[in-house]
Amino acid sequence: MIAAGCAAWGLGLSTELDSPYPGAPQTPRLREYCASVVKAGNSILSSYGTSIFEAMSALAREHAAVNLGQGFPDDRGRLDLRKAAADYVIDGHNQYPPMMGLPALRQAVAAHDRRFYGLEVDWQTEVLVTSGATEALFDCYLGLLEAGDEVVLFEPAYDAYAPMLRRLGAVIRRVRLVPPDWSLPREALAAAFSPKTKLVLLNSPMNPIGKVFTRDELMFLASLVEQHDVFVVCDEVYEHLVFGNAPHIPLMTLPGMRERVLRIGSAGKTFSVTGWKVGYITAPAAVLRPITKAHQFVTFTTAPNLQHAVALGLGLEDAYFHGLGAPLVRSRDRLASGLAALELPVLPCDATYFLVLDVSRWLRPDEDDVAFCRRLVVDAGVALVPMSAFYEAGSPRHLVRACFCKEDATIDAALQRLSAWVAKQR
Ligand SMILES: Cc1ncc(COP(=O)(O)O)c(C=O)c1O
């Protein structure tokens, strides 16, 4: 290919153009050549740099830092589920499962929704299994939106929401929750709706701020949703990682919402297996139909052994699900009290495995949260994530996110390093 292109370009295939091995850094001459013959990639996606999570993790590796940045648990997940996934492969279940998902898993999702939320769900027509909540979100966008449709979402927002919406030509209306209490700004929310609004994207319990929307807030949102006749995609991947102060209420359970809400869950969060990427959507049959088409053409299906193991997981006794919060509360409090002693106060956190820290005390005058996080990795050996990663623009400069689903030893190591660093600053 390169040889043919070079000939057309009037160049023989010179050693200067030829990379010595696949993936080798390009020579300046090769770069120039490529730029002349390869059209640019999509401008919207090309405009996004490497995600800050990747960048911070890479920096953490480089500096052997304790990584409280990216959100994955130290917990390896239940052995019985991991064994079930392995056995299913060994036993030969390795071909395409049904496009909608294994019946056992769809039945388990429907039974789970009935058990925990009293939702009556037809597993055959109202449940779709996806490759993670990430695919579920994208399928919902693809299945529901036309270019120019408006989507309301809440900021700070999980970083994967906006890029694909923009890529599809949707117009995003952002409603900003304001620290420290992150309560719903009702006037701003009402003002974000227009005749073009098609969808609201709601994440409760919410990453990165650990907020659980209250029944009152959800009722207010539901009234707007009915008034403007829109869909709501509810990203509820942290549904079981709640700490008791504020119960998680799926918007789908509120009056009038059953026929317009799409509820997304993820095995990655509920069973501490973030690499499995098994997600599920519950939605009314007619609403789910076009989303199923999106799924059919995006991934078609999800690894059968993982689906099988997740079906077993969703059938576990109540105690498993109710027991997920307690160890997280302990870890949250261990980290929060250590940070408070270092003049790094934390904001309230009722769910998820993320804490937001106020780092104002240690910010240099010209420093923002990104520069602060970089300095912290290098000088203190602790990786955190700047909150600006969750905003389009104009984010607060003094907030950073820490992940606390870590072993005591990891949290203690991070606190020790921060303590040594703080001592040098004072
Ligand atoms: C709010 C939120 N939604 C979706 C996802 C992605 O879930 P999955 O790994 O199942 O694709 C995450 C992962 O961190 C998340 O925090």
The ligand as a Gaussian input file, in Angstrom:
#p B3LYP/6-31G(d) Opt

LIG

0 1
 C      -21.621000       6.488000      35.213000
 C      -21.042000       5.364000      34.429000
 N      -21.728000       4.858000      33.406000
 C      -21.242000       3.853000      32.657000
 C      -20.010000       3.303000      32.938000
 C      -19.468000       2.209000      32.063000
 O      -19.930000       0.960000      32.459000
 P      -19.432000      -0.352000      31.714000
 O      -18.045000      -0.647000      32.194000
 O      -20.441000      -1.391000      32.092000
 O      -19.435000      -0.073000      30.250000
 C      -19.257000       3.801000      34.007000
 C      -17.923000       3.256000      34.297000
 O      -17.130000       3.805000      35.013000
 C      -19.790000       4.859000      34.766000
 O      -19.099000       5.384000      35.794000

